[in-house]
Amino acid sequence: MTVPVQITVHNLELTEAIRAEIEKKADKLGQFFEEMQKLRIVVDLPHRHSHEGMRYEVRIDMVVPGNEIVIRRQG
């Protein structure tokens, strides 16, 4: 992928393993959107209750010619 990925994390440490996994997925995304102009990925670990476990929130902001695509995922 030719566009650098801007990775932002909240409430967790960005380890090399996490960064590598995000960049791997971003490269795969770049195969489908070759003319991507901007890619920003935000990973958040909001305050959690002890019975819920870890529930990450991921937001992907991607700019392609003529459009901005925003994807939010909670898991």
Secondary structure, DSSP 8 states (H G I E B T S, - for coil): --S-EEEEEESS---HHHHHHHHHHHHHHHHH-TT--EEEEEEE-----TTT----EEEEEEEETTEEEEEEEE-
